[in-house]
Amino acid sequence: MKRTMVVALSGVALLLLATTSVRAADGDLDDLINSLFTKSPLDVGPTEAPRPPAPPVGAESTCAPGQRCIQKYLCTNASTSGEGLIDIRFDDDNPCVDYLLQCCYNEDIIENPPTIPSTTPPVVPPVYQPSCGERHKDGVGFRITGSKEGESEYGEFPWMTAVLKLEEALDTLVTVYLCGGSLIHPRVILTSAHCVQNKSPDQLKVRAGEWDTQTQNEIFPHQDRAVVEIVVHPEFYKGGLYNDIALLFLDTPFSINEVVQTVCLPPQGAKFDTTRCLASGWGKDVFGKAGTYQVILKKIDLPVVSSPVCQAALRSTRLGPKFSLHKSFICAGGEKGKDTCKGDGGSPLVCPIQGTYEHYHQIGIVSWGIGCGENQIPGVYADVAYFRNWIDQQMQNHQLDTKSYVVA
């Protein structure tokens, strides 16, 4: 009987993809096996509730008498509360090892919710009703310090998902990171066509609520769902990655919470030249063998570049003076050392929605580029606004509401 393990690719330097001259979303299996998820097995039930995982076995012995390791947000002691700042850089002095855990006296640990006296009317908590594209710039539950490589806050981009694929390696079943994606409906993922073309639905799963791939001590557990249908754009052209867009339909909807939410989509034909936007992903920090996949979800701010300027820049590369940028693409980046990269394929590029506070719509899907982070050479993205009508039509074909990605 084969063993099963979960393999993670984690990143941004966010630096994009490659087939020949393009950066490829699919990483080498050797790269994949070098980065392991230490999380629970992939098959997670469809109705997960926010629940803290058990502290590491034996961790209590490293704390002072009367203390044990616990998630910071479950400790009521003011000096050790989960609220506030948490340093994500590893601290050798932390007896709990994991930066999201710390020693807490037993009497300060929240084991059960407080009992409401019978004479007190029951308090009904408000129903959490997020709108699409709600970015949590300051994180959910805590903020991080020690960010030196563009790490995102926990829950900052709640629409970010990882597309995973089951593969066999050395007589072991491994679940490898395939590419990024975004949640546009509790049952629908938006990603790149080149990532999932020629894949069968039973090979794929999607993970939402992920942040740090090497710990299971976040406030909310990640959620996994099986893919039941892959819809690739009918005019996708692998040679030039034209119309590089696909939708994944899931077996059951994700449970919406603070760290799992949908992103907004722009109207058909919308233009975003000169806008400064954000990309997120778990891709490599540097292109090529020297690059490594990242552990914590990364983010990078990039300027949108007009198509004429982008085409001129790409013509200066090995693509040559006759290269023509297809109408299904938009461009962003061109600043040295700042880009999406290998492993970021399918990941979203989002821009602020005018007239709103910290709400974003997704204007691009990471598609391809020349190298990663080259000066004056933008990355290339599928233009979501170009495909908005097609997306709406696929949703209608599946009897699904489009309100999940429409600005309220």
Secondary structure, 3 states (H helix, E strand, C coil): CCEEEEECCCCCCCCCCCCCCCCCCCCCHHHHHCCECCCCCCCCCCCCCCCCCCCCCCHHHHCCCCEEEEEHHHECCHHHCCCCEEECCCCCCCCCCCCCEEEEEHHHECCCCCCCCCCCCCCCCCCCCCCCCECCCCCCCCEEECCCCCECCCCCCCCEEEEEEEEEECCEEEEEEEEEEEEEECCEEEECHHHHCCCCHHHEEEEECCCECCCCCCCCCCEEEEEEEEEECCCCECCCCECCCEEEEECCCCCCECCECCCECCCCCCCCCCCEEEEEECCECCCCCCCCECCECEEEEEEEECHHHHHHHHHCCCCCCCCCCCCCEEEEECECCECCCCCCCCCEEEEECCCCCCEEEEEEEEEECCCCCCCCCEEEEEEHHHHHHHHHHHHHHCCCCCHHHCCC
